Amino acid sequence: MKITEQYTIEELKRGVRNPFFEKLNKKTEVAVRHEDYKIFAEIAEKNGTRPEVIMNRCLASYAKKLKEHGD
């Protein structure tokens, strides 16, 4: 596999592993209240994605804000 090779949406949907996942990400587990998860699930359904994708985007957005403000 070449590093410059790009994946299609269909390949990604089938679960092609990102060879850089471990270098770029920290896998963790967080407990989420059922009520909060329901909110993420509703937003995800409207956007045609999974709740975990929405939660990851929210977390990344908040981390960026924290970094900008130095908190």
PyMOL Python script that loads the backbone (N, CA, C, O; Angstrom):
from pymol import cmd

cmd.read_pdbstr("""\
ATOM      1  N   MET A   1       0.848  -1.186   0.000  1.00  0.00           N
ATOM      2  CA  MET A   1       0.000   0.000   0.000  1.00  0.00           C
ATOM      3  C   MET A   1       0.884   1.236   0.000  1.00  0.00           C
ATOM      4  O   MET A   1       1.829   1.338   0.782  1.00  0.00           O
ATOM      5  N   LYS A   2       0.572   2.162  -0.872  1.00  0.00           N
ATOM      6  CA  LYS A   2       1.289   3.428  -0.925  1.00  0.00           C
ATOM      7  C   LYS A   2       0.677   4.398   0.071  1.00  0.00           C
ATOM      8  O   LYS A   2      -0.527   4.350   0.326  1.00  0.00           O
ATOM      9  N   ILE A   3       1.483   5.265   0.626  1.00  0.00           N
ATOM     10  CA  ILE A   3       0.980   6.274   1.553  1.00  0.00           C
ATOM     11  C   ILE A   3       0.067   7.251   0.833  1.00  0.00           C
ATOM     12  O   ILE A   3      -0.873   7.775   1.431  1.00  0.00           O
ATOM     13  N   THR A   4       0.329   7.502  -0.442  1.00  0.00           N
ATOM     14  CA  THR A   4      -0.467   8.472  -1.199  1.00  0.00           C
ATOM     15  C   THR A   4      -1.790   7.901  -1.686  1.00  0.00           C
ATOM     16  O   THR A   4      -2.618   8.627  -2.234  1.00  0.00           O
ATOM     17  N   GLU A   5      -1.993   6.586  -1.486  1.00  0.00           N
ATOM     18  CA  GLU A   5      -3.240   5.967  -1.939  1.00  0.00           C
ATOM     19  C   GLU A   5      -4.426   6.569  -1.187  1.00  0.00           C
ATOM     20  O   GLU A   5      -4.382   6.719   0.034  1.00  0.00           O
ATOM     21  N   GLN A   6      -5.474   6.908  -1.916  1.00  0.00           N
ATOM     22  CA  GLN A   6      -6.664   7.472  -1.277  1.00  0.00           C
ATOM     23  C   GLN A   6      -7.775   6.436  -1.300  1.00  0.00           C
ATOM     24  O   GLN A   6      -7.882   5.639  -2.233  1.00  0.00           O
ATOM     25  N   TYR A   7      -8.597   6.457  -0.265  1.00  0.00           N
ATOM     26  CA  TYR A   7      -9.684   5.515  -0.140  1.00  0.00           C
ATOM     27  C   TYR A   7     -10.987   6.138  -0.626  1.00  0.00           C
ATOM     28  O   TYR A   7     -11.190   7.346  -0.505  1.00  0.00           O
ATOM     29  N   THR A   8     -11.861   5.310  -1.174  1.00  0.00           N
ATOM     30  CA  THR A   8     -13.182   5.763  -1.578  1.00  0.00           C
ATOM     31  C   THR A   8     -14.102   5.694  -0.364  1.00  0.00           C
ATOM     32  O   THR A   8     -13.784   5.040   0.629  1.00  0.00           O
ATOM     33  N   ILE A   9     -15.237   6.371  -0.450  1.00  0.00           N
ATOM     34  CA  ILE A   9     -16.230   6.342   0.631  1.00  0.00           C
ATOM     35  C   ILE A   9     -16.686   4.905   0.877  1.00  0.00           C
ATOM     36  O   ILE A   9     -16.874   4.497   2.024  1.00  0.00           O
ATOM     37  N   GLU A  10     -16.863   4.140  -0.199  1.00  0.00           N
ATOM     38  CA  GLU A  10     -17.303   2.751  -0.055  1.00  0.00           C
ATOM     39  C   GLU A  10     -16.286   1.926   0.727  1.00  0.00           C
ATOM     40  O   GLU A  10     -16.665   1.104   1.561  1.00  0.00           O
ATOM     41  N   GLU A  11     -14.992   2.139   0.464  1.00  0.00           N
ATOM     42  CA  GLU A  11     -13.958   1.425   1.195  1.00  0.00           C
ATOM     43  C   GLU A  11     -13.972   1.820   2.669  1.00  0.00           C
ATOM     44  O   GLU A  11     -13.833   0.963   3.542  1.00  0.00           O
ATOM     45  N   LEU A  12     -14.135   3.088   2.943  1.00  0.00           N
ATOM     46  CA  LEU A  12     -14.175   3.543   4.328  1.00  0.00           C
ATOM     47  C   LEU A  12     -15.383   2.975   5.060  1.00  0.00           C
ATOM     48  O   LEU A  12     -15.290   2.622   6.236  1.00  0.00           O
ATOM     49  N   LYS A  13     -16.514   2.885   4.370  1.00  0.00           N
ATOM     50  CA  LYS A  13     -17.714   2.318   4.986  1.00  0.00           C
ATOM     51  C   LYS A  13     -17.510   0.846   5.319  1.00  0.00           C
ATOM     52  O   LYS A  13     -18.095   0.342   6.278  1.00  0.00           O
ATOM     53  N   ARG A  14     -16.685   0.153   4.537  1.00  0.00           N
ATOM     54  CA  ARG A  14     -16.413  -1.261   4.790  1.00  0.00           C
ATOM     55  C   ARG A  14     -15.387  -1.449   5.892  1.00  0.00           C
ATOM     56  O   ARG A  14     -15.099  -2.581   6.279  1.00  0.00           O
ATOM     57  N   GLY A  15     -14.838  -0.377   6.397  1.00  0.00           N
ATOM     58  CA  GLY A  15     -13.942  -0.474   7.539  1.00  0.00           C
ATOM     59  C   GLY A  15     -12.480  -0.633   7.190  1.00  0.00           C
ATOM     60  O   GLY A  15     -11.758  -1.341   7.892  1.00  0.00           O
ATOM     61  N   VAL A  16     -12.024   0.002   6.134  1.00  0.00           N
ATOM     62  CA  VAL A  16     -10.598  -0.047   5.815  1.00  0.00           C
ATOM     63  C   VAL A  16      -9.851   0.636   6.952  1.00  0.00           C
ATOM     64  O   VAL A  16     -10.133   1.785   7.293  1.00  0.00           O
ATOM     65  N   ARG A  17      -8.906  -0.074   7.528  1.00  0.00           N
ATOM     66  CA  ARG A  17      -8.145   0.472   8.658  1.00  0.00           C
ATOM     67  C   ARG A  17      -7.234   1.596   8.212  1.00  0.00           C
ATOM     68  O   ARG A  17      -6.554   1.496   7.190  1.00  0.00           O
ATOM     69  N   ASN A  18      -7.226   2.652   8.980  1.00  0.00           N
ATOM     70  CA  ASN A  18      -6.310   3.755   8.739  1.00  0.00           C
ATOM     71  C   ASN A  18      -4.958   3.342   9.311  1.00  0.00           C
ATOM     72  O   ASN A  18      -4.839   3.117  10.515  1.00  0.00           O
ATOM     73  N   PRO A  19      -3.940   3.241   8.460  1.00  0.00           N
ATOM     74  CA  PRO A  19      -2.641   2.789   8.968  1.00  0.00           C
ATOM     75  C   PRO A  19      -1.991   3.782   9.938  1.00  0.00           C
ATOM     76  O   PRO A  19      -1.035   3.429  10.628  1.00  0.00           O
ATOM     77  N   PHE A  20      -2.493   5.004   9.998  1.00  0.00           N
ATOM     78  CA  PHE A  20      -1.930   6.031  10.873  1.00  0.00           C
ATOM     79  C   PHE A  20      -2.775   6.279  12.111  1.00  0.00           C
ATOM     80  O   PHE A  20      -2.482   7.191  12.884  1.00  0.00           O
ATOM     81  N   PHE A  21      -3.827   5.478  12.314  1.00  0.00           N
ATOM     82  CA  PHE A  21      -4.749   5.713  13.420  1.00  0.00           C
ATOM     83  C   PHE A  21      -4.033   5.786  14.759  1.00  0.00           C
ATOM     84  O   PHE A  21      -4.246   6.730  15.520  1.00  0.00           O
ATOM     85  N   GLU A  22      -3.196   4.816  15.057  1.00  0.00           N
ATOM     86  CA  GLU A  22      -2.519   4.766  16.355  1.00  0.00           C
ATOM     87  C   GLU A  22      -1.569   5.943  16.560  1.00  0.00           C
ATOM     88  O   GLU A  22      -1.391   6.404  17.687  1.00  0.00           O
ATOM     89  N   LYS A  23      -0.962   6.431  15.485  1.00  0.00           N
ATOM     90  CA  LYS A  23      -0.031   7.558  15.599  1.00  0.00           C
ATOM     91  C   LYS A  23      -0.768   8.885  15.751  1.00  0.00           C
ATOM     92  O   LYS A  23      -0.241   9.815  16.361  1.00  0.00           O
ATOM     93  N   LEU A  24      -1.975   8.983  15.208  1.00  0.00           N
ATOM     94  CA  LEU A  24      -2.700  10.249  15.195  1.00  0.00           C
ATOM     95  C   LEU A  24      -3.779  10.362  16.270  1.00  0.00           C
ATOM     96  O   LEU A  24      -4.263  11.460  16.541  1.00  0.00           O
ATOM     97  N   ASN A  25      -4.157   9.256  16.877  1.00  0.00           N
ATOM     98  CA  ASN A  25      -5.287   9.261  17.798  1.00  0.00           C
ATOM     99  C   ASN A  25      -4.957   8.539  19.096  1.00  0.00           C
ATOM    100  O   ASN A  25      -4.068   7.690  19.154  1.00  0.00           O
ATOM    101  N   LYS A  26      -5.696   8.903  20.129  1.00  0.00           N
ATOM    102  CA  LYS A  26      -5.636   8.216  21.425  1.00  0.00           C
ATOM    103  C   LYS A  26      -7.010   7.617  21.649  1.00  0.00           C
ATOM    104  O   LYS A  26      -7.989   8.347  21.812  1.00  0.00           O
ATOM    105  N   LYS A  27      -7.091   6.305  21.657  1.00  0.00           N
ATOM    106  CA  LYS A  27      -8.369   5.645  21.848  1.00  0.00           C
ATOM    107  C   LYS A  27      -8.698   5.640  23.332  1.00  0.00           C
ATOM    108  O   LYS A  27      -7.861   5.274  24.157  1.00  0.00           O
ATOM    109  N   THR A  28      -9.916   6.046  23.671  1.00  0.00           N
ATOM    110  CA  THR A  28     -10.322   6.129  25.065  1.00  0.00           C
ATOM    111  C   THR A  28     -11.802   5.787  25.184  1.00  0.00           C
ATOM    112  O   THR A  28     -12.510   5.686  24.182  1.00  0.00           O
ATOM    113  N   GLU A  29     -12.246   5.615  26.385  1.00  0.00           N
ATOM    114  CA  GLU A  29     -13.650   5.295  26.636  1.00  0.00           C
ATOM    115  C   GLU A  29     -14.198   6.279  27.653  1.00  0.00           C
ATOM    116  O   GLU A  29     -13.571   6.541  28.680  1.00  0.00           O
ATOM    117  N   VAL A  30     -15.367   6.820  27.363  1.00  0.00           N
ATOM    118  CA  VAL A  30     -15.995   7.805  28.244  1.00  0.00           C
ATOM    119  C   VAL A  30     -17.447   7.391  28.480  1.00  0.00           C
ATOM    120  O   VAL A  30     -18.163   7.052  27.538  1.00  0.00           O
ATOM    121  N   ALA A  31     -17.868   7.422  29.726  1.00  0.00           N
ATOM    122  CA  ALA A  31     -19.265   7.127  30.050  1.00  0.00           C
ATOM    123  C   ALA A  31     -20.120   8.353  29.744  1.00  0.00           C
ATOM    124  O   ALA A  31     -19.775   9.473  30.121  1.00  0.00           O
ATOM    125  N   VAL A  32     -21.241   8.128  29.055  1.00  0.00           N
ATOM    126  CA  VAL A  32     -22.157   9.210  28.681  1.00  0.00           C
ATOM    127  C   VAL A  32     -23.545   8.841  29.197  1.00  0.00           C
ATOM    128  O   VAL A  32     -24.029   7.727  28.998  1.00  0.00           O
ATOM    129  N   ARG A  33     -24.164   9.801  29.860  1.00  0.00           N
ATOM    130  CA  ARG A  33     -25.524   9.557  30.370  1.00  0.00           C
ATOM    131  C   ARG A  33     -26.463   9.254  29.212  1.00  0.00           C
ATOM    132  O   ARG A  33     -26.288   9.769  28.108  1.00  0.00           O
ATOM    133  N   HIS A  34     -27.450   8.425  29.469  1.00  0.00           N
ATOM    134  CA  HIS A  34     -28.412   8.050  28.429  1.00  0.00           C
ATOM    135  C   HIS A  34     -29.094   9.273  27.819  1.00  0.00           C
ATOM    136  O   HIS A  34     -29.309   9.332  26.609  1.00  0.00           O
ATOM    137  N   GLU A  35     -29.428  10.235  28.651  1.00  0.00           N
ATOM    138  CA  GLU A  35     -30.100  11.445  28.168  1.00  0.00           C
ATOM    139  C   GLU A  35     -29.194  12.221  27.203  1.00  0.00           C
ATOM    140  O   GLU A  35     -29.657  12.724  26.180  1.00  0.00           O
ATOM    141  N   ASP A  36     -27.914  12.312  27.534  1.00  0.00           N
ATOM    142  CA  ASP A  36     -26.965  13.019  26.666  1.00  0.00           C
ATOM    143  C   ASP A  36     -26.755  12.254  25.362  1.00  0.00           C
ATOM    144  O   ASP A  36     -26.705  12.852  24.287  1.00  0.00           O
ATOM    145  N   TYR A  37     -26.632  10.938  25.460  1.00  0.00           N
ATOM    146  CA  TYR A  37     -26.423  10.120  24.265  1.00  0.00           C
ATOM    147  C   TYR A  37     -27.608  10.262  23.313  1.00  0.00           C
ATOM    148  O   TYR A  37     -27.439  10.281  22.094  1.00  0.00           O
ATOM    149  N   LYS A  38     -28.789  10.360  23.873  1.00  0.00           N
ATOM    150  CA  LYS A  38     -29.998  10.502  23.052  1.00  0.00           C
ATOM    151  C   LYS A  38     -29.924  11.775  22.209  1.00  0.00           C
ATOM    152  O   LYS A  38     -30.341  11.776  21.051  1.00  0.00           O
ATOM    153  N   ILE A  39     -29.401  12.842  22.778  1.00  0.00           N
ATOM    154  CA  ILE A  39     -29.247  14.098  22.037  1.00  0.00           C
ATOM    155  C   ILE A  39     -28.290  13.906  20.865  1.00  0.00           C
ATOM    156  O   ILE A  39     -28.579  14.327  19.745  1.00  0.00           O
ATOM    157  N   PHE A  40     -27.151  13.270  21.127  1.00  0.00           N
ATOM    158  CA  PHE A  40     -26.188  13.010  20.058  1.00  0.00           C
ATOM    159  C   PHE A  40     -26.789  12.090  18.989  1.00  0.00           C
ATOM    160  O   PHE A  40     -26.545  12.274  17.797  1.00  0.00           O
ATOM    161  N   ALA A  41     -27.569  11.107  19.422  1.00  0.00           N
ATOM    162  CA  ALA A  41     -28.190  10.166  18.487  1.00  0.00           C
ATOM    163  C   ALA A  41     -29.188  10.876  17.578  1.00  0.00           C
ATOM    164  O   ALA A  41     -29.261  10.577  16.386  1.00  0.00           O
ATOM    165  N   GLU A  42     -29.954  11.807  18.129  1.00  0.00           N
ATOM    166  CA  GLU A  42     -30.926  12.553  17.325  1.00  0.00           C
ATOM    167  C   GLU A  42     -30.225  13.423  16.279  1.00  0.00           C
ATOM    168  O   GLU A  42     -30.653  13.484  15.127  1.00  0.00           O
ATOM    169  N   ILE A  43     -29.158  14.087  16.683  1.00  0.00           N
ATOM    170  CA  ILE A  43     -28.396  14.927  15.745  1.00  0.00           C
ATOM    171  C   ILE A  43     -27.751  14.052  14.675  1.00  0.00           C
ATOM    172  O   ILE A  43     -27.750  14.405  13.495  1.00  0.00           O
ATOM    173  N   ALA A  44     -27.209  12.921  15.085  1.00  0.00           N
ATOM    174  CA  ALA A  44     -26.565  12.011  14.140  1.00  0.00           C
ATOM    175  C   ALA A  44     -27.565  11.494  13.109  1.00  0.00           C
ATOM    176  O   ALA A  44     -27.242  11.395  11.925  1.00  0.00           O
ATOM    177  N   GLU A  45     -28.758  11.169  13.549  1.00  0.00           N
ATOM    178  CA  GLU A  45     -29.785  10.672  12.630  1.00  0.00           C
ATOM    179  C   GLU A  45     -30.127  11.726  11.581  1.00  0.00           C
ATOM    180  O   GLU A  45     -30.294  11.406  10.404  1.00  0.00           O
ATOM    181  N   LYS A  46     -30.230  12.975  12.008  1.00  0.00           N
ATOM    182  CA  LYS A  46     -30.527  14.066  11.068  1.00  0.00           C
ATOM    183  C   LYS A  46     -29.413  14.248  10.041  1.00  0.00           C
ATOM    184  O   LYS A  46     -29.663  14.666   8.911  1.00  0.00           O
ATOM    185  N   ASN A  47     -28.183  13.932  10.444  1.00  0.00           N
ATOM    186  CA  ASN A  47     -27.023  14.113   9.575  1.00  0.00           C
ATOM    187  C   ASN A  47     -26.592  12.829   8.874  1.00  0.00           C
ATOM    188  O   ASN A  47     -25.619  12.830   8.120  1.00  0.00           O
ATOM    189  N   GLY A  48     -27.297  11.756   9.112  1.00  0.00           N
ATOM    190  CA  GLY A  48     -26.973  10.493   8.453  1.00  0.00           C
ATOM    191  C   GLY A  48     -25.644   9.904   8.877  1.00  0.00           C
ATOM    192  O   GLY A  48     -24.912   9.349   8.057  1.00  0.00           O
ATOM    193  N   THR A  49     -25.334  10.024  10.156  1.00  0.00           N
ATOM    194  CA  THR A  49     -24.066   9.495  10.663  1.00  0.00           C
ATOM    195  C   THR A  49     -24.303   8.802  11.998  1.00  0.00           C
ATOM    196  O   THR A  49     -25.448   8.610  12.406  1.00  0.00           O
ATOM    197  N   ARG A  50     -23.239   8.431  12.671  1.00  0.00           N
ATOM    198  CA  ARG A  50     -23.342   7.759  13.967  1.00  0.00           C
ATOM    199  C   ARG A  50     -23.165   8.766  15.100  1.00  0.00           C
ATOM    200  O   ARG A  50     -22.487   9.777  14.918  1.00  0.00           O
ATOM    201  N   PRO A  51     -23.760   8.514  16.263  1.00  0.00           N
ATOM    202  CA  PRO A  51     -23.604   9.419  17.408  1.00  0.00           C
ATOM    203  C   PRO A  51     -22.147   9.627  17.803  1.00  0.00           C
ATOM    204  O   PRO A  51     -21.772  10.724  18.216  1.00  0.00           O
ATOM    205  N   GLU A  52     -21.327   8.597  17.684  1.00  0.00           N
ATOM    206  CA  GLU A  52     -19.920   8.701  18.059  1.00  0.00           C
ATOM    207  C   GLU A  52     -19.181   9.730  17.200  1.00  0.00           C
ATOM    208  O   GLU A  52     -18.269  10.405  17.676  1.00  0.00           O
ATOM    209  N   VAL A  53     -19.578   9.840  15.945  1.00  0.00           N
ATOM    210  CA  VAL A  53     -18.960  10.832  15.054  1.00  0.00           C
ATOM    211  C   VAL A  53     -19.281  12.239  15.540  1.00  0.00           C
ATOM    212  O   VAL A  53     -18.406  13.105  15.558  1.00  0.00           O
ATOM    213  N   ILE A  54     -20.526  12.472  15.933  1.00  0.00           N
ATOM    214  CA  ILE A  54     -20.937  13.775  16.448  1.00  0.00           C
ATOM    215  C   ILE A  54     -20.208  14.080  17.750  1.00  0.00           C
ATOM    216  O   ILE A  54     -19.742  15.201  17.950  1.00  0.00           O
ATOM    217  N   MET A  55     -20.105  13.093  18.636  1.00  0.00           N
ATOM    218  CA  MET A  55     -19.408  13.296  19.909  1.00  0.00           C
ATOM    219  C   MET A  55     -17.932  13.624  19.678  1.00  0.00           C
ATOM    220  O   MET A  55     -17.378  14.496  20.347  1.00  0.00           O
ATOM    221  N   ASN A  56     -17.298  12.929  18.736  1.00  0.00           N
ATOM    222  CA  ASN A  56     -15.894  13.217  18.427  1.00  0.00           C
ATOM    223  C   ASN A  56     -15.721  14.635  17.902  1.00  0.00           C
ATOM    224  O   ASN A  56     -14.764  15.319  18.263  1.00  0.00           O
ATOM    225  N   ARG A  57     -16.634  15.077  17.058  1.00  0.00           N
ATOM    226  CA  ARG A  57     -16.560  16.448  16.526  1.00  0.00           C
ATOM    227  C   ARG A  57     -16.722  17.480  17.635  1.00  0.00           C
ATOM    228  O   ARG A  57     -16.014  18.486  17.661  1.00  0.00           O
ATOM    229  N   CYS A  58     -17.654  17.230  18.550  1.00  0.00           N
ATOM    230  CA  CYS A  58     -17.864  18.151  19.676  1.00  0.00           C
ATOM    231  C   CYS A  58     -16.629  18.208  20.558  1.00  0.00           C
ATOM    232  O   CYS A  58     -16.204  19.288  20.970  1.00  0.00           O
ATOM    233  N   LEU A  59     -16.059  17.061  20.845  1.00  0.00           N
ATOM    234  CA  LEU A  59     -14.874  17.002  21.692  1.00  0.00           C
ATOM    235  C   LEU A  59     -13.701  17.724  21.037  1.00  0.00           C
ATOM    236  O   LEU A  59     -12.985  18.475  21.699  1.00  0.00           O
ATOM    237  N   ALA A  60     -13.504  17.501  19.743  1.00  0.00           N
ATOM    238  CA  ALA A  60     -12.408  18.159  19.023  1.00  0.00           C
ATOM    239  C   ALA A  60     -12.610  19.675  18.995  1.00  0.00           C
ATOM    240  O   ALA A  60     -11.653  20.434  19.151  1.00  0.00           O
ATOM    241  N   SER A  61     -13.847  20.110  18.797  1.00  0.00           N
ATOM    242  CA  SER A  61     -14.158  21.536  18.766  1.00  0.00           C
ATOM    243  C   SER A  61     -13.868  22.185  20.122  1.00  0.00           C
ATOM    244  O   SER A  61     -13.287  23.268  20.190  1.00  0.00           O
ATOM    245  N   TYR A  62     -14.273  21.519  21.184  1.00  0.00           N
ATOM    246  CA  TYR A  62     -14.052  22.066  22.517  1.00  0.00           C
ATOM    247  C   TYR A  62     -12.569  22.077  22.874  1.00  0.00           C
ATOM    248  O   TYR A  62     -12.086  23.027  23.489  1.00  0.00           O
ATOM    249  N   ALA A  63     -11.849  21.032  22.493  1.00  0.00           N
ATOM    250  CA  ALA A  63     -10.401  20.980  22.741  1.00  0.00           C
ATOM    251  C   ALA A  63      -9.706  22.136  22.039  1.00  0.00           C
ATOM    252  O   ALA A  63      -8.780  22.732  22.590  1.00  0.00           O
ATOM    253  N   LYS A  64     -10.145  22.456  20.828  1.00  0.00           N
ATOM    254  CA  LYS A  64      -9.573  23.568  20.075  1.00  0.00           C
ATOM    255  C   LYS A  64      -9.819  24.890  20.801  1.00  0.00           C
ATOM    256  O   LYS A  64      -8.927  25.733  20.887  1.00  0.00           O
ATOM    257  N   LYS A  65     -11.030  25.064  21.320  1.00  0.00           N
ATOM    258  CA  LYS A  65     -11.349  26.286  22.065  1.00  0.00           C
ATOM    259  C   LYS A  65     -10.507  26.390  23.327  1.00  0.00           C
ATOM    260  O   LYS A  65     -10.020  27.473  23.653  1.00  0.00           O
ATOM    261  N   LEU A  66     -10.329  25.297  24.035  1.00  0.00           N
ATOM    262  CA  LEU A  66      -9.500  25.296  25.233  1.00  0.00           C
ATOM    263  C   LEU A  66      -8.061  25.690  24.909  1.00  0.00           C
ATOM    264  O   LEU A  66      -7.437  26.462  25.637  1.00  0.00           O
ATOM    265  N   LYS A  67      -7.549  25.154  23.815  1.00  0.00           N
ATOM    266  CA  LYS A  67      -6.201  25.464  23.405  1.00  0.00           C
ATOM    267  C   LYS A  67      -6.038  26.942  23.052  1.00  0.00           C
ATOM    268  O   LYS A  67      -5.031  27.561  23.396  1.00  0.00           O
ATOM    269  N   GLU A  68      -7.033  27.502  22.365  1.00  0.00           N
ATOM    270  CA  GLU A  68      -6.990  28.920  21.976  1.00  0.00           C
ATOM    271  C   GLU A  68      -7.029  29.839  23.181  1.00  0.00           C
ATOM    272  O   GLU A  68      -6.388  30.890  23.168  1.00  0.00           O
ATOM    273  N   HIS A  69      -7.756  29.476  24.212  1.00  0.00           N
ATOM    274  CA  HIS A  69      -7.921  30.334  25.385  1.00  0.00           C
ATOM    275  C   HIS A  69      -6.954  29.987  26.511  1.00  0.00           C
ATOM    276  O   HIS A  69      -6.897  30.690  27.520  1.00  0.00           O
ATOM    277  N   GLY A  70      -6.207  28.925  26.348  1.00  0.00           N
ATOM    278  CA  GLY A  70      -5.212  28.568  27.350  1.00  0.00           C
ATOM    279  C   GLY A  70      -5.804  28.080  28.656  1.00  0.00           C
ATOM    280  O   GLY A  70      -5.131  28.115  29.686  1.00  0.00           O
ATOM    281  N   ASP A  71      -7.050  27.624  28.636  1.00  0.00           N
ATOM    282  CA  ASP A  71      -7.694  27.149  29.875  1.00  0.00           C
ATOM    283  C   ASP A  71      -7.362  25.710  30.148  1.00  0.00           C
ATOM    284  O   ASP A  71      -7.818  25.151  31.145  1.00  0.00           O
TER     285      ASP A  71
END
""", "prot")
cmd.dss("prot")
cmd.show_as("cartoon", "prot")
cmd.util.cbc("prot")
cmd.orient("prot")
